[in-house]
């Protein structure tokens, strides 16, 4: 009985604000649409950034391990010719990792562009619905 009284009192309170009568389900969806679009975009961006960041960190870890291994080999090396070969090998491996970074960055840039275009299209479609 107490709960019903509170509900009735709340409805009486809303009667004083006629704005809420016109604020039906469709109006609510239309007003929340930009927020929903922004949250969907943000979710997609973070999901894409997570994978790219993880891959980048793996390459950086591999690079640090390779540099450490190279330094250990150079420390133990006594022949300048072998030292040169060790350095050349390390530079070649590091160049491949750098190339992978640039390739991944290019793929991410393309993804960001496609996503921005999709969001722009969705935004225009949403405004046309209004």
N, C-alpha and C positions, 0 to 999 in steps of 0.2 A: 504494500500500500504506500509506503514511504517513497519507494522508487518511482511509482506511477505519479505521485505528487510532484516529484522533482522533474520528471519528464514533462509534465503538463506545464509547470512553471517555466521550464526552458523554452517550450514552444510559445508561450505567451511573451517571453522576452524577445523571441525572434519576430513576433508580430509587430513589434515596435520598429523593426528595421526592414522595410519592404524590399530592400536590395536583395535579401536572401531568397525571396520568392522567385525572382527571375534567375537566380543562380542555380540552374538545373544541372543535370549530369553532363549534357553536351557543352554547356558553358564552362564547366569545371575542366573538361578534357581540353577545350580550346585554350584555356588560360594556363594549363599545366604543360601543354605541348612543347613550348620552347625549353622548359626545364628538362623534360624527358629527352628531347633531342640532344641537348648539351650533355646529359649524363650518359647517353648511349655513345656519343662521340668520344667522351672522355674514357669510357670503358674500353672502347676499341683501341684508342691511342695507347693507353697504359698496357693493354695486352700485347700490342705490337712492340712497344718499347721494352717490355720485359724479356721477350725472346731475343731481340737484338742486343740488349744489354748483357744478357747471360752469355750469348755467343762471343761478344766482345771481351768479356771478362775471361772466358776460357782462353781466347787467343793471347790476351795479356799475360795470363798465368803461364801458358806454354812459352811465351817469349822470355819471361823472367827465368823459368827453369832452364831454357836453352842458353841464356846468357850466363847463368851460374855454371852450367856444365862446361860451356866454352872457357870460362875463366879458370876452372879447375884443370881443364886440358892444357891451357896455355901455361899455367903455373908449372905443370909437370913436364912441359915440352922444353927440350934443350936445343933443338935444331930450328934455325930460323925458317928454313923451307917448310917444315911441318907447321910451324906457327902461322905462316902465311896461309897455308891450306886450311887450317882450323878457322882462321878469321874469315876466309872466303866462304867457307861452308856456313858459318854463322850468318854472314851478310846475306847469303842466298836464302836461307831459311827465314830470316827476318823480313826480307823483301816480299816473300810469299805471304807472310802473315799480314804485312802492310797492304798488299794487294787485296787480300781477303777483306780487310777492314774497309777499303775503298769500295769494293764491290757491294758489301753489306750496306754501306752508307748510301750508295746509289739506289739500292733496292728500297731502303727506308724512305729516301726522298721521293721516290715514285709512289710509294704507299701513302705518304703524307699528302701528296698532291691529289691522288685519286680520292682519298678520304675527304679532303677539303672540297673537292668538286661535288662529291656525293652529298655532303652536308649542305652545300650551297643549293643544290637541286632540291633537296628535301625542304630546306627553308623556304624556297620559292613556292614549292607545292603547298606548303602549310599556309603561307600567306594568301595564296589563291583561294584556299578553302574558306578563309574568313570572309 
